[in-house]
């Protein structure tokens, strides 16, 4: 009985650890993607403004 409970607990811990790891990984990936997009958008605006200034 005690052995079975330990196995269930271990499986639950592994599942919980995997889920938390997946969520943290997803969040970090999303943040990196968002920051990269923001930086690219900022660069594109700056480049666009510089090109417009050269044309005028």
Order of alpha helices (4+ residues) and beta strands (2+ residues): alpha
